[in-house]
Amino acid sequence: MAIRFEDIGERLKAYRLGRGLLAEDVAERLGISRAAVYRIEAGGVVKIETLERLATLLETTVASLLGAGVEYYSSPLSYFERMRQIEEQADQVVAHFPPLSYLLTSDGYSAHLRQTLVEALPPHVVRDQAVAEIDAIIAILDERKNARKRRRLSVVNFVNVLEIERWLKLGVVGRFNLPVAEQARRRLAARVEVEHLIGLIESEPMGVQIGLIEETVPNITFQLFRTAEKTLLGLSPFRLGGELPNLRSGIAMLTADEEPVRLYEDIADGLWRRALKGSEAGAVLRATLDRSAIAQVPPKEASSELV
């Protein structure tokens, strides 16, 4: 395996962010200069002894830092940073990230997402620290979205109509015991995103391909990052929306191993062949919006509208 020090540096940065450490913290604990840490993260040559100490500090393995086999991420901050790094080099991203990929959300979605992630925090966490991590995650997500637009990155996104319908009914929520008026606002936020999605489907902007799936698909999210040199597979338990978000538990994985990549390429090819696209997909989503709107009208109002 050829060692790419640039890739090692990117992994180091992702793991460091996930541990909530500054470059100064790493330098102090390893007894090296801050400049040395930045140099390593920028792709400078690093000794195996230093890698071993870094792996211990960052609670990972030398194999993961080297990218040998599978990279494991228990921190969503680390995982989303790695996604950002890889997308900077990717030619295309194929994603099933329900209810829809953040790369394709509206500019106003980040405020709603932050609200749901904060309200979904369990009582045992250190709130200020957890909120700071959420803000860091959203900043990375926004960097990814801006980079997609800047680079015109090709994105193939699978959207599940069952997930969308459930999202419209629940709204953009992080918990269920919200006041009735707030529930209505959250359902409206979901509706705005679905309308934005329909706009993308119908306008067909360069680099964006959306396939609407009408079948049950695995709950785990998957993404294929296609670069000129290889394809990487990302599997993640982290959810940013849909039926309650999850940023607290699970292990995300990244690998370029041939067998899992090939298996998920086969899954993606099959889903794309069966997916609804273009005007047909837009019509199904508009019908879903209409059903959702009728279902949310109080019974008396619904009766009067039907007369």
QUIRAMO-V208869 format. One line per field, one symbol per residue. phi: phi as a letter, one per 40 degrees, with the letter a starting at -180 (. if undefined). psi: psi as a letter, one per 30 degrees, with the letter a starting at -180 (. if undefined). burial: 1 if it has 16 or more other C-alpha atoms within 10 Angstrom, else 0. Layout:
phi = ???
psi = ???
burial = ???
//
This chain:
phi = .ccbcccccccdcccccccgbcdcccccccgbcccccccccchccbccccccccccccfbbcdcccgcgbcbbcbcccccccdcccccbccabbbbbccacdcbcccccccccdcccccccccccccdcccccccccccccccccccccccfdcbbbcbcccccccccccgcbbacccddccdccccccccdcccccccccccfcdgbbbbcbbbcbdcccbabbcbccabbbbbaccbbagcgcbbbahbcbbabdcccccccccccccccccccbfcccccccccccccccccccddcccccccc
psi = kkkjfeeeeeeeeeeeeffhkleeeeeeffhlleeeeeeeffglkkleeeeeeeeeeghaleeeefgjckkkjfkeeeeeeeeeeeffflfkkkkjikflkffgllfffeeeeeeeeeffklffljeeeeeeeeeeeeeeeeeeeeeeeefhkkkjkkkkeeeeeeeeeelilflfhlleeeeeeeeeeeeeeeeeeeeeeffilkfkkkkkkglklkekkkkkjjlfelkkkkkkfkkfabikljgfklklkklgkeeeeeefeeeeeeeeefkklbeeeeeeeeeeeeeeeeffkkeeeeeeff.
burial = 0000101111111111111000100110000000001101110101000011011011011101111001111111111111111110011111111111111110000101110111011000000001101111110111011011000011111111111110111111111000000011011111111110110111000001111111000000111111100011111111111111111100111111000010011001001100111100110110011001000000000000000
//
